[in-house]
């Protein structure tokens, strides 16, 4: 196997030194590329409005104003909108798990007739641009079929469209395909039905992929803007992303930036806490037995 640099050259003192320098420089570039935007927005929130708007921009604030975060919390009523967003994101997460996990399990292990056709139709929906689905989905939630209920200004207007997620179903199915069929057969011999098999056997060994799907569901619902803007005309029920855009014209720039920083903190914390589960789920391809 030929590489750009031979293994012998890498083992030499000069090769090790060059490799260390290149690796350190590459790592530093990637760290700066990811951390500098975070530094920029956090320090921008602690500048005065005049300094934040001046050109050229200052790398380090001349005067630090950490009280801007408290001002943003009070002036923007962030506690109320955090609760609204938490309800919307939490409900969307539960709805997706309730629909996507059984659907993926059925397609993977129960193998119904025309299951591949159903999966293909699901994946075909990923080819449609999201904007093309806005009108039919909006018409549906304004007059829910059979029940004839208007879901506008209700969190269910976000939960129901988010419940059937073709991408999450595909991820779950691919993971379930790697689970040996012998486990399912053993559960059947013990008298376990499909529901009990899913609950007692499949879910406990599927925690990595469930963590990935959960993170995707929560982050997508938390940062979504267009759909909450349409279904929450009542300003008191809007999510953080919609509220921040609505008040952007009237708020001082540094207060608005501080509000954006506070709104993004839960998602950053969520990733830092569950990063191991996320990476494990993305790299999981088989069971170790």
C-alpha positions in Angstrom: 0.0 0.0 0.0 1.6 3.3 -1.2 1.1 6.6 0.7 2.2 10.1 0.2 4.9 9.7 2.8 6.5 6.3 3.5 6.2 4.7 6.9 10.0 4.7 7.2 10.2 8.5 6.7 7.5 9.0 9.3 9.5 7.0 11.9 12.6 9.1 11.4 13.2 12.0 13.9 12.7 14.5 11.1 9.6 12.8 9.9 8.1 12.7 13.4 8.9 16.4 13.8 7.3 17.4 10.5 4.3 15.2 11.1 3.8 16.8 14.6 4.0 20.3 13.2 1.6 19.6 10.4 -0.8 17.9 12.7 -0.7 20.7 15.3 -1.2 23.4 12.6 -4.1 21.5 11.1 -5.7 21.0 14.5 -5.3 24.7 15.4 -6.9 25.8 12.1 -9.9 23.6 12.6 -10.3 24.7 16.3 -10.1 28.3 15.3 -12.6 27.8 12.5 -15.2 26.3 14.9 -14.5 28.4 18.0 -13.9 31.8 16.5 -17.6 32.4 15.5 -18.6 31.5 19.1 -16.0 33.9 20.5 -17.2 36.6 18.1 -20.8 36.4 19.0 -20.2 36.2 22.8 -17.9 39.1 22.8 -20.2 41.0 20.5 -23.0 40.7 23.0 -20.7 42.3 25.6 -19.9 45.4 23.5 -21.8 48.6 23.6 -24.2 49.2 20.7 -22.0 51.9 19.2 -18.8 49.7 19.4 -20.7 46.7 17.9 -21.9 48.7 14.9 -18.6 50.5 14.2 -16.4 49.7 11.2 -13.8 48.1 11.3 -15.0 45.8 14.0 -13.0 45.4 17.2 -11.6 42.0 18.0 -11.6 42.6 21.8 -14.3 44.9 23.4 -12.9 48.3 24.6 -15.5 48.1 27.5 -17.0 44.9 28.7 -20.7 44.8 29.4 -21.7 41.4 30.8 -24.9 42.8 32.2 -26.2 42.8 28.6 -27.2 39.1 29.1 -29.3 40.0 32.1 -30.9 42.9 30.1 -31.6 40.6 27.2 -33.3 38.0 29.6 -35.5 40.7 31.1 -36.3 42.9 28.0 -37.0 39.9 25.7 -38.9 37.9 28.3 -36.7 34.9 27.4 -38.0 32.7 30.2 -41.4 32.6 28.6 -40.1 31.9 25.1 -37.7 29.3 26.4 -40.7 27.5 27.8 -42.6 27.7 24.5 -39.6 26.4 22.6 -39.0 23.6 25.1 -42.6 22.4 24.8 -42.5 22.5 21.0 -39.1 20.7 20.8 -39.9 18.2 23.5 -43.2 17.3 21.9 -41.6 16.9 18.5 -39.0 14.6 20.0 -41.5 12.4 21.7 -43.7 12.3 18.6 -40.8 11.3 16.4 -39.7 8.5 18.7 -43.3 7.2 19.0 -43.8 7.0 15.2 -40.3 6.5 13.7 -39.0 3.7 16.0 -42.0 1.3 15.5 -42.0 2.1 11.8 -38.3 1.3 11.4 -38.7 -1.8 13.5 -41.6 -3.0 11.4 -39.7 -2.4 8.1 -36.6 -4.0 9.4 -37.7 -7.0 11.4 -41.4 -7.7 10.7 -40.9 -7.3 6.9 -44.4 -6.5 5.8 -45.5 -7.0 2.1 -44.4 -4.1 0.0 -42.2 -2.8 2.8 -39.4 -1.8 0.4 -42.0 0.1 -1.6 -43.2 1.9 1.5 -39.6 2.7 2.4 -38.9 4.0 -1.1 -41.9 6.3 -1.0 -40.7 7.6 2.4 -37.3 8.3 1.1 -38.7 10.0 -2.0 -40.2 12.7 0.2 -36.6 13.7 1.1 -36.2 14.8 -2.6 -38.9 17.4 -2.2 -37.9 20.9 -1.1 -39.2 21.9 2.3 -40.9 25.0 0.9 -43.0 22.8 -1.5 -44.6 21.1 1.5 -45.5 24.3 3.4 -48.8 25.0 1.7 -50.3 21.5 1.8 -49.1 21.0 5.4 -50.5 24.3 6.5 -53.9 23.5 4.9 -53.8 20.2 6.7 -53.2 21.6 10.2 -55.8 24.3 9.7 -58.4 21.6 9.1 -57.2 18.3 10.5 -58.7 15.5 8.4 -61.6 13.5 10.0 -61.4 15.5 13.2 -61.8 18.9 11.5 -59.8 20.6 14.2 -57.7 23.8 13.7 -54.3 23.4 15.2 -53.0 26.9 14.6 -51.4 28.4 17.8 -51.2 24.8 19.2 -47.9 23.0 19.6 -49.5 20.0 17.9 -49.2 21.9 14.7 -45.5 21.3 15.0 -45.6 17.9 16.6 -47.7 16.1 14.0 -45.8 17.2 10.8 -42.5 16.4 12.6 -43.7 12.9 13.7 -43.0 11.0 10.5 -39.4 11.8 9.6 -38.2 9.7 6.7 -34.5 10.3 7.4 -34.8 9.2 11.0 -36.7 6.1 9.9 -33.9 5.3 7.5 -31.3 5.7 10.2 -33.1 3.5 12.6 -33.9 0.8 10.0 -30.2 0.6 9.0 -29.3 0.1 12.7 -32.0 -2.4 13.3 -30.9 -4.4 10.2 -27.6 -5.1 12.0 -29.3 -6.7 14.9 -29.2 -10.5 14.5 -32.5 -12.1 13.6 -31.6 -14.9 16.2 -32.5 -12.4 19.0 -35.9 -11.8 17.5 -36.5 -15.6 17.0 -35.5 -16.3 20.6 -37.9 -13.7 21.9 -40.7 -15.3 19.8 -39.9 -18.7 21.2 -40.2 -17.2 24.7 -43.7 -15.9 23.8 -42.8 -12.3 23.3 -44.9 -10.4 20.7 -43.6 -7.6 18.5 -44.3 -4.8 21.0 -42.6 -6.6 23.9 -39.7 -7.6 21.6 -39.2 -3.9 20.6 -39.5 -2.7 24.2 -37.4 -5.3 26.0 -34.8 -6.3 23.4 -34.4 -3.8 20.6 -34.6 -0.5 22.5 -32.0 -1.3 25.2 -29.4 -2.2 22.5 -30.3 0.7 20.3 -29.4 3.6 22.7 -26.6 5.0 20.4 -28.8 5.5 17.4 -31.7 6.6 19.6 -29.4 9.3 21.0 -28.6 10.5 17.4 -32.2 10.6 16.4 -33.1 12.4 19.6 -30.5 15.1 19.0 -31.5 15.6 15.4 -35.2 15.9 16.4 -34.6 18.4 19.2 -32.1 20.6 17.3 -34.3 20.7 14.2 -37.4 21.7 16.2 -35.4 24.2 18.4 -33.9 26.1 15.5 -36.8 25.9 13.0 -38.1 29.3 11.9 -40.4 29.2 8.9 -42.9 26.7 10.2 -43.3 28.1 13.7 -43.7 31.5 12.1 -46.7 30.3 10.1 -48.5 28.3 12.8 -47.9 30.7 15.8 -49.5 34.0 14.8 -50.1 34.6 18.5 -46.9 36.4 19.7 -47.3 34.9 23.2 -47.0 31.4 21.9 -44.1 31.9 19.5 -40.7 30.1 19.8 -37.3 31.8 20.4 -36.3 31.9 16.7 -39.5 33.6 15.7 -39.5 36.0 18.6 -35.9 37.1 18.1 -36.7 37.9 14.4 -39.8 39.8 15.4 -38.1 42.1 17.9 -34.9 42.6 15.9 -35.9 46.0 14.6 -36.7 47.6 18.0 -34.0 46.1 20.2 -30.5 47.4 20.7 -28.1 45.3 18.7 -26.0 44.1 21.6 -29.2 43.0 23.5 -30.4 41.1 20.4 -27.0 39.4 20.0 -27.1 38.5 23.7 -30.5 37.0 23.3 -29.3 34.9 20.4 -26.4 33.6 22.5 -28.7 32.6 25.4 -31.1 31.0 22.9 -28.3 28.8 21.5 -26.8 27.7 24.9 -29.1 24.7 25.4 -28.2 23.2 22.1 -24.5 23.7 22.7 -24.8 22.1 26.2 -26.9 19.3 24.8 -24.1 18.4 22.3 -21.4 18.7 24.9 -23.2 16.4 27.3 -24.2 13.7 24.7 -21.3 14.0 22.3 -20.1 10.4 23.1 -23.5 9.0 22.4 -23.8 10.9 19.2 -20.4 9.7 17.9 -21.2 6.1 19.0 -24.5 6.2 17.2 -23.0 7.6 14.0 -20.3 4.9 13.9 -22.4 2.0 15.1 -22.7 -0.6 12.4 -22.9 -3.9 14.1 -23.2 -5.6 17.5 -20.4 -6.9 19.5 -21.3 -10.2 20.8 
